[in-house]
Amino acid sequence: MQALLADPPPTREELTAFFRRSLHGTSPAPNRVDPRLSGVTTTRAILLLCGSLRSGSTNAALLRTARALAPAGFAAVAYDGMGALPHFNPDDDHDRPHPAVVDLRTRIDRAAAILICTPEYAGALPGAFKNLLDWTVGGVEIGNKPTAWINVSASGTRAADAHASLRKVLEYTGATIVEDACAHLPVHGSTIDDEGLVADQKVRDGVVTSLAVLAAAVS
């Protein structure tokens, strides 16, 4: 027991290797699982929030790919209700908010972690997604919840302004930003396959790594 307690925490590389093995069904037998990774064996939800409503969005494709690559013990669940949210109005953020707002907050509350993928529009977050985030500020559901983003921008600006704004809003919500799980993985439309998934292996490997680090941050 003393030896186990003295073990150092798993490295980023060990976590990535562990979850990659789990995807291919080659994880160690139960009696040989690294005890430092035993805390991620219970099925939990990683909520996927997409900042785009566009049907051909590369951000949506990245999150579909993340859903397919969810690590063992976790289910990646997409939120698709952004278009149904009412315009944010503090006067409406009371004891009985709009049903779509209740649904959003309930999904956030039930999730163990959150992964975001959003584009940039006119140098800022898209209006619909900023509206979604505004509805989270007044609640407590996202507080201290492990949260990360994957930036798929292939432009020269790397959507830097939008992600700086995203960071600021998340800080207001009290979310715990998992820095090592945040990544810039450029996605081009030509790399999306017929199933709407990203086929670029480098991007897929990056998604696996981000998910592994995010999952490890779940207490």
C-alpha positions in Angstrom: 0.0 0.0 0.0 2.8 2.4 0.9 4.4 1.8 -2.5 1.2 2.6 -4.3 0.8 5.8 -2.4 4.3 6.8 -3.2 3.8 6.4 -7.0 4.0 9.6 -9.0 0.9 10.7 -10.9 0.7 9.4 -14.5 2.4 11.5 -17.1 0.5 13.0 -20.1 2.1 10.4 -22.3 1.0 7.5 -20.0 -2.5 8.8 -20.0 -2.6 9.1 -23.7 -1.2 5.6 -24.2 -3.7 4.2 -21.6 -6.8 5.7 -23.4 -5.5 4.8 -26.8 -5.2 1.1 -25.8 -8.7 1.3 -24.4 -10.0 2.4 -27.8 -8.5 -0.6 -29.5 -9.6 -3.1 -26.8 -6.0 -3.7 -25.6 -6.2 -2.3 -22.1 -4.5 -4.3 -19.4 -6.5 -7.0 -17.6 -8.4 -5.6 -14.5 -5.8 -7.1 -12.2 -3.0 -5.3 -14.0 -4.4 -1.8 -14.6 -2.1 0.9 -13.4 -3.5 1.9 -10.0 -2.8 5.5 -10.8 -5.5 5.3 -13.6 -8.1 3.5 -11.6 -10.0 6.7 -10.8 -11.3 6.9 -14.4 -13.1 3.6 -14.7 -16.6 4.7 -13.9 -18.7 5.8 -16.9 -19.1 9.5 -16.9 -20.2 12.1 -19.4 -18.1 14.6 -21.3 -20.5 17.2 -22.6 -19.6 18.5 -26.1 -20.5 22.1 -26.8 -20.2 23.3 -30.4 -20.1 27.0 -31.1 -21.4 26.7 -34.7 -24.9 26.0 -36.0 -23.6 25.5 -39.6 -24.4 22.1 -41.0 -20.9 21.7 -42.6 -19.0 23.1 -39.6 -15.5 21.7 -39.1 -16.0 22.4 -35.4 -19.0 20.0 -35.4 -16.9 17.4 -37.3 -14.2 17.6 -34.7 -16.7 17.0 -31.9 -18.3 14.1 -33.7 -14.8 12.7 -33.9 -14.3 13.2 -30.2 -17.5 11.4 -29.6 -16.2 8.4 -31.5 -12.9 8.5 -29.6 -14.2 8.9 -26.1 -11.9 7.1 -23.6 -12.9 4.1 -21.6 -15.1 5.0 -18.7 -16.5 8.1 -20.4 -19.3 8.8 -22.9 -19.0 11.9 -25.0 -22.4 13.5 -25.3 -23.3 16.2 -27.8 -25.5 19.2 -26.9 -27.6 20.2 -29.9 -30.0 22.7 -28.3 -28.2 25.9 -28.9 -30.6 27.1 -31.6 -33.6 26.7 -29.3 -32.2 29.0 -26.5 -33.9 32.3 -26.1 -32.0 35.6 -26.3 -30.3 36.1 -22.9 -32.1 38.6 -20.7 -31.3 38.8 -17.0 -35.0 39.5 -16.3 -35.8 36.0 -17.5 -33.1 34.3 -15.5 -35.3 33.6 -12.5 -36.7 30.6 -10.6 -38.5 29.3 -13.7 -36.3 30.0 -16.7 -37.1 28.9 -20.3 -37.2 25.1 -20.7 -34.3 25.2 -23.2 -32.2 27.0 -20.5 -33.2 24.4 -17.9 -32.2 21.6 -20.4 -28.8 23.3 -21.0 -28.0 23.7 -17.3 -29.2 20.2 -16.5 -26.9 18.7 -19.1 -24.0 20.8 -17.8 -24.7 19.8 -14.2 -24.8 16.1 -15.1 -21.6 16.2 -17.0 -18.3 15.3 -15.5 -16.4 17.5 -17.9 -16.9 19.8 -20.9 -15.2 20.0 -24.2 -15.8 23.0 -26.4 -15.1 23.6 -30.1 -16.1 27.0 -31.5 -15.3 29.1 -34.6 -14.6 32.8 -34.7 -16.9 35.2 -36.4 -16.0 38.9 -37.0 -13.2 38.6 -34.5 -15.3 37.3 -31.7 -17.4 34.3 -30.5 -20.4 33.6 -32.7 -23.5 35.3 -31.4 -25.5 32.1 -30.8 -22.6 30.6 -28.8 -22.0 33.7 -26.7 -25.7 33.7 -26.0 -25.4 30.1 -24.7 -22.4 31.0 -22.5 -24.3 34.0 -21.1 -27.0 31.6 -19.9 -24.3 29.6 -18.0 -22.9 32.7 -16.1 -26.0 33.0 -14.0 -26.0 29.4 -13.0 -23.7 27.4 -10.7 -23.7 24.2 -12.7 -20.4 24.8 -14.5 -18.5 25.9 -11.4 -15.2 24.0 -10.9 -16.1 21.6 -13.7 -13.0 20.5 -15.8 -13.4 22.3 -19.1 -11.2 22.5 -22.3 -11.5 23.5 -25.9 -10.0 22.4 -29.2 -9.4 25.1 -31.7 -9.8 23.8 -35.3 -9.1 27.2 -37.1 -6.9 26.8 -40.1 -6.7 30.6 -40.7 -3.7 32.8 -40.0 -5.3 34.3 -37.0 -6.0 30.9 -35.4 -9.3 32.4 -34.1 -7.2 33.9 -31.3 -9.7 36.6 -30.4 -12.6 34.2 -30.1 -10.7 31.9 -27.8 -9.4 34.8 -25.7 -13.0 35.8 -25.2 -14.0 32.2 -24.5 -11.3 32.0 -21.7 -12.6 35.2 -20.2 -16.3 34.0 -20.1 -15.3 30.6 -18.7 -13.4 32.4 -15.9 -16.6 34.3 -15.0 -18.5 31.0 -14.9 -16.0 29.5 -12.5 -15.2 26.6 -14.8 -11.8 24.9 -14.2 -9.9 25.3 -17.4 -7.7 22.3 -18.0 -4.8 24.0 -19.9 -3.0 20.8 -21.1 -6.3 19.5 -22.6 -6.7 22.7 -24.7 -5.3 22.3 -28.2 -5.0 23.9 -31.6 -5.7 21.2 -34.2 -6.4 22.8 -37.6 -9.1 20.9 -39.6 -9.6 21.4 -43.3 -12.9 20.5 -44.9 -11.1 18.1 -47.3 -10.1 15.9 -44.3 -13.7 15.2 -43.3 -15.0 11.8 -44.4 -18.4 10.6 -45.6 -19.5 10.0 -42.1 -18.7 13.5 -41.0 -15.6 12.6 -39.0 -12.1 14.0 -39.3 -9.9 11.5 -41.1 -6.6 13.3 -40.4 -4.7 10.9 -38.1 -2.6 13.7 -36.6 -5.8 15.5 -35.6 -7.4 12.3 -34.3 -4.3 11.6 -32.2 -4.5 15.1 -30.8 -8.2 14.6 -29.9 -7.3 11.4 -28.0 -4.6 13.2 -26.1 -7.0 16.1 -25.2 -9.7 13.7 -24.0 -7.2 11.7 -22.0 -6.0 14.8 -20.1 -9.5 16.1 -19.6 -10.7 12.8 -18.3 -7.8 12.6 -15.9 -8.8 16.0 -14.5 -12.2 14.6 -13.3 -12.0 13.9 -9.6 
